[in-house]
Structures are given as structure tokens and as C-alpha cells.
């Protein structure tokens, strides 16, 4: 399941810019904690969200979703 799918399934208001900031912060925390696989997964989620914002991407997000995406912790 990709980030866009997760966002479409959630039913609370979604702010994509807030989600991007939250994921960036979580990615940096994961890297500082030497959790590089988790940081890479978060980086990939950021890439998907940022690409969905680009005009003409053909991947518009539905304006409902979670305010924060969580990476699974091991």
C-alpha cells in the first residue's frame, strides 16, 4: 500500500503540507537513531507525496486522510 492509498482510506481532514513536515521530522529522527531502513521508507513516502503535489502528475490526492503517516517500527 502506498502513501496515497493510506490517505484515501482515512476519514479525518488531511493537510498534505503538515504530513510532509511530520514525515521529514520523523525521517531525520530515524536517521539520527541509525534506523536507516525506516528513514529510507519515510524518504520514499515523502517522494510520493511531493510528486502528488506537482501539477500534471495525474496523482491527485483526495482531501481526506491522516495528518500523519507512521512508519512501522521494528
Backbone torsions as a table, in degrees:
resi	resn	phi	psi	omega
1	UNK	NA	131.2	-179.9
2	UNK	-95.7	175.3	-175.8
3	UNK	-59.3	-42.5	-178.8
4	UNK	-62.5	-38.8	178.5
5	UNK	-64.3	-43.2	179.1
6	UNK	-60.6	-42.7	-177.7
7	UNK	-65.9	-38.6	-179.5
8	UNK	-67.9	-30.4	-176.7
9	UNK	-79.4	-24.2	-179.2
10	UNK	-76.2	156.5	-174.6
11	UNK	-121.5	15.5	174.0
12	UNK	-102.9	165.9	-179.4
13	UNK	-58.6	144.6	-175.6
14	UNK	-124.6	130.8	174.1
15	UNK	-116.7	104.6	-174.5
16	UNK	-63.0	-33.7	-179.6
17	UNK	-69.2	-38.1	175.6
18	UNK	-65.7	-40.9	178.9
19	UNK	-62.6	-41.5	179.2
20	UNK	-62.2	-44.5	178.8
21	UNK	-62.9	-43.1	179.6
22	UNK	-62.8	-43.6	-179.0
23	UNK	-68.1	-39.8	177.6
24	UNK	-60.3	-44.1	179.3
25	UNK	-63.2	-45.5	179.5
26	UNK	-64.4	-36.5	178.7
27	UNK	-64.1	-43.4	178.9
28	UNK	-65.0	-40.1	177.1
29	UNK	-62.6	-40.6	179.1
30	UNK	-64.6	-42.3	179.6
31	UNK	-64.9	-41.9	178.2
32	UNK	-63.1	-32.0	179.1
33	UNK	-86.2	8.8	179.6
34	UNK	62.4	28.8	176.0
35	UNK	-98.1	71.5	-170.4
36	UNK	-69.2	-33.5	178.1
37	UNK	-65.6	-42.2	178.2
38	UNK	-65.3	-42.7	178.6
39	UNK	-60.8	-39.9	179.4
40	UNK	-66.8	-38.9	178.2
41	UNK	-63.8	-42.1	178.0
42	UNK	-65.5	-38.6	176.3
43	UNK	-58.9	-42.0	179.4
44	UNK	-65.6	-38.1	176.7
45	UNK	-63.7	-41.9	177.4
46	UNK	-60.0	-43.7	179.3
47	UNK	-58.0	-45.7	179.8
48	UNK	-63.2	-45.6	-178.6
49	UNK	-64.9	-44.4	-179.6
50	UNK	-65.7	-37.1	176.9
51	UNK	-67.3	-33.6	178.8
52	UNK	-66.1	-23.9	179.3
53	UNK	-80.3	-20.3	-176.3
54	UNK	-68.2	135.3	176.6
55	UNK	-59.7	137.7	177.7
56	UNK	77.7	11.4	-178.9
57	UNK	-73.4	-20.9	-178.7
58	UNK	72.4	12.4	-177.6
59	UNK	-127.9	55.6	-179.1
60	UNK	-66.7	139.3	177.6
61	UNK	-91.8	142.9	175.0
62	UNK	-73.8	135.2	-173.1
63	UNK	-74.9	40.2	169.1
64	UNK	-137.0	146.6	-178.4
65	UNK	165.3	-165.7	-177.7
66	UNK	-92.3	145.4	178.9
67	UNK	-75.8	-11.4	-179.7
68	UNK	-152.6	132.5	175.0
69	UNK	-94.8	135.3	179.4
70	UNK	-107.1	136.5	172.7
71	UNK	-85.2	145.1	178.0
72	UNK	-70.1	136.2	-179.8
73	UNK	-99.5	143.0	179.9
74	UNK	-96.5	NA	NA
